[in-house]
Amino acid sequence: MDGYRGARTALIVGAGVAGLTAATALARDGWQVEIAEAGPPEAPAGWGLCLTGPSLRALDELGLADSCLVAGYGMTTITQVDAGGKPADEVRLPRLIGARRPAMAGIARPVLHRVLYAEAERCGVVVRHGMTAAAVDQEGEQVRVRLSDRTARTVALLVGADGIRSTTRGLLGFEATPDYHGQMVWRALVPRPAWATGIHHFAGKAGTAGLVPLSDGQAYVFLTENGVERSALPDAALAPRLRQLLEAFPGRVEEIRSLVSESESVVRRPVLTMLLEGAWNRGNGVVLGDAAHGPAPQTASGAALAVEDGLVLAEEIGRHGSVGAGLKAFVRRRAQRCRTLVRTSVAIVGLEQARRHQEAYSLVDSCHRLLAEPA
Ligand SMILES: Cc1cc2nc3c(=O)[nH]c(=O)nc-3n(C[C@H](O)[C@H](O)[C@H](O)COP(=O)(O)OP(=O)(O)OC[C@H]3O[C@@H](n4cnc5c(N)ncnc54)[C@H](O)[C@@H]3O)c2cc1C
């Protein structure tokens, strides 16, 4: 098959994990890439995330795993603690980027963002902040995009990487909205206790909690609240409410609870999932990352899927004679893996709501095994 020889101009909407990695992978293949990002230039604030083995493997393909490991906290074990405060299991995850490097890493979101952003810029990607796509028209092999600053771009490829609430999805003609599953998740930045050298999961009577190290000095607490209406709390109420919810957990969670002090470092978000059934592409436009398939956070796999998407997108477009054919091949290669992951994450949410934690853990484990397979 002929490799792609047409115009190599792309507009990506969204400078998150998927947008920045897709931009870097395309720019390295000679594409001129511009990103329209709705947010401000500062890296996003907030909690951290866990880069599991598949995330590190995909980042390693971009040459970025070591920067993430240096900036984050490398780990290999997940300790599961039962509702009585006793260790129930210790899972050792496979080291997908070699025996000498850790199986996964905790990393603060702004730190990951800086690593991805710096590489995209080094590859010549231009990021415009405070900007979004307002309208999309496709004519033959070209996509005309009107931006929110009233300028327009005509490009060979439009990528919607604007997250689970994507508006590019709608502009491309897809009708899909995220699902809410009656769970709210909490995150809080805390000093890392010396014993927290891996992930800890604590099963509680009404929810689950845990701790993920982010650096030598920092970790984040997570807690999942079950059976709650989707709602917002005033900022000042966040830390006191999280401390109250953590009271229900025995053992080490008491120590973690005492570390939750600042409301500014506490966030509470609805658990949303998103699955675009069928094709994710229309003509020369496509959505990827959470805009196409957002799993519940329990599987810690959204970032892996997002980085893999970027790599596979550039690979398939480079391999095919037209962008449209490359996009079809991209979706064919990605759809089943992402669909299984999202559906399994929804099943995990159901098991957690039913307080069947052991079964939920084994499904999380099956997600790790699935994603350990090559993308
Ligand atoms: C609480 C929580 C915890 C999580 N923990 C983990 C974890 O530990 N490990 C893991 O792998 N995954 C985790 N995830 C999932 C992970 O964060 C996502 O799967 C991943 O960030 C998806 O990347 P993305 O680039 O598709 O979307 P996002 O990271 O959401 O990025 C979207 C970008 O688009 C921008 N944007 C939004 N709308 C517009 C618009 N209209 N125009 C222009 N720009 C726009 C946003 O500002 C943002 O920069 C978690 C998710 C949540 C909610």
The ligand as a MOL file (V3000), in Angstrom:
LIG
                    3D

  0  0  0     0  0            999 V3000
M  V30 BEGIN CTAB
M  V30 COUNTS 53 58 0 0 0
M  V30 BEGIN ATOM
M  V30 1 C -10.7140 11.5130 38.7150 0
M  V30 2 C -10.0000 10.8740 37.5670 0
M  V30 3 C -8.8630 10.1130 37.8040 0
M  V30 4 C -8.1910 9.4840 36.7580 0
M  V30 5 N -7.0810 8.7440 37.0330 0
M  V30 6 C -6.4150 8.1700 36.0170 0
M  V30 7 C -5.2330 7.4230 36.2690 0
M  V30 8 O -4.7830 7.2810 37.4140 0
M  V30 9 N -4.6010 6.8620 35.2070 0
M  V30 10 C -5.0630 7.0000 33.9230 0
M  V30 11 O -4.4500 6.4650 32.9920 0
M  V30 12 N -6.1790 7.6870 33.6740 0
M  V30 13 C -6.8580 8.2810 34.6690 0
M  V30 14 N -7.9770 9.0050 34.4090 0
M  V30 15 C -8.4270 9.1250 33.0090 0
M  V30 16 C -7.5430 10.1140 32.2630 0
M  V30 17 O -7.4330 11.3240 32.9680 0
M  V30 18 C -8.1250 10.3800 30.8840 0
M  V30 19 O -8.4770 9.1560 30.2670 0
M  V30 20 C -7.1320 11.1060 29.9900 0
M  V30 21 O -6.7890 12.3470 30.6040 0
M  V30 22 C -7.7470 11.3170 28.6220 0
M  V30 23 O -6.9700 12.2090 27.8910 0
M  V30 24 P -7.6420 13.1640 26.8080 0
M  V30 25 O -6.5270 13.9520 26.2500 0
M  V30 26 O -8.5080 12.3600 25.9140 0
M  V30 27 O -8.6170 14.1060 27.6190 0
M  V30 28 P -8.2500 15.2190 28.6690 0
M  V30 29 O -7.0490 14.8340 29.4430 0
M  V30 30 O -9.5120 15.5180 29.3860 0
M  V30 31 O -7.8330 16.4900 27.7910 0
M  V30 32 C -8.7690 17.2170 27.0380 0
M  V30 33 C -8.1660 18.5720 26.7230 0
M  V30 34 O -9.0600 19.2680 25.8530 0
M  V30 35 C -9.3160 20.5730 26.3730 0
M  V30 36 N -10.6620 20.9230 25.9410 0
M  V30 37 C -11.8470 20.5060 26.4670 0
M  V30 38 N -12.8640 21.0060 25.7440 0
M  V30 39 C -12.3270 21.7430 24.7480 0
M  V30 40 C -12.8480 22.4620 23.6820 0
M  V30 41 N -14.1690 22.5290 23.4590 0
M  V30 42 N -11.9970 23.1010 22.8390 0
M  V30 43 C -10.6510 23.0230 23.0190 0
M  V30 44 N -10.0910 22.3350 24.0200 0
M  V30 45 C -10.9070 21.6930 24.8720 0
M  V30 46 C -9.1530 20.4360 27.8700 0
M  V30 47 O -8.8660 21.7000 28.4680 0
M  V30 48 C -7.9710 19.4630 27.9530 0
M  V30 49 O -6.7510 20.1340 27.8540 0
M  V30 50 C -8.6700 9.6260 35.4380 0
M  V30 51 C -9.8160 10.4020 35.1940 0
M  V30 52 C -10.4720 11.0170 36.2370 0
M  V30 53 C -11.7000 11.8360 35.9600 0
M  V30 END ATOM
M  V30 BEGIN BOND
M  V30 1 1 1 2
M  V30 2 1 2 3
M  V30 3 2 2 52
M  V30 4 2 3 4
M  V30 5 1 4 5
M  V30 6 1 4 50
M  V30 7 2 5 6
M  V30 8 1 6 7
M  V30 9 1 6 13
M  V30 10 2 7 8
M  V30 11 1 7 9
M  V30 12 1 9 10
M  V30 13 2 10 11
M  V30 14 1 10 12
M  V30 15 2 12 13
M  V30 16 1 13 14
M  V30 17 1 14 15
M  V30 18 1 14 50
M  V30 19 1 15 16
M  V30 20 1 16 17
M  V30 21 1 16 18
M  V30 22 1 18 19
M  V30 23 1 18 20
M  V30 24 1 20 21
M  V30 25 1 20 22
M  V30 26 1 22 23
M  V30 27 1 23 24
M  V30 28 2 24 25
M  V30 29 1 24 26
M  V30 30 1 24 27
M  V30 31 1 27 28
M  V30 32 2 28 29
M  V30 33 1 28 30
M  V30 34 1 28 31
M  V30 35 1 31 32
M  V30 36 1 32 33
M  V30 37 1 33 34
M  V30 38 1 33 48
M  V30 39 1 34 35
M  V30 40 1 35 36
M  V30 41 1 35 46
M  V30 42 1 36 37
M  V30 43 1 36 45
M  V30 44 2 37 38
M  V30 45 1 38 39
M  V30 46 1 39 40
M  V30 47 2 39 45
M  V30 48 1 40 41
M  V30 49 2 40 42
M  V30 50 1 42 43
M  V30 51 2 43 44
M  V30 52 1 44 45
M  V30 53 1 46 47
M  V30 54 1 46 48
M  V30 55 1 48 49
M  V30 56 2 50 51
M  V30 57 1 51 52
M  V30 58 1 52 53
M  V30 END BOND
M  V30 END CTAB
M  END
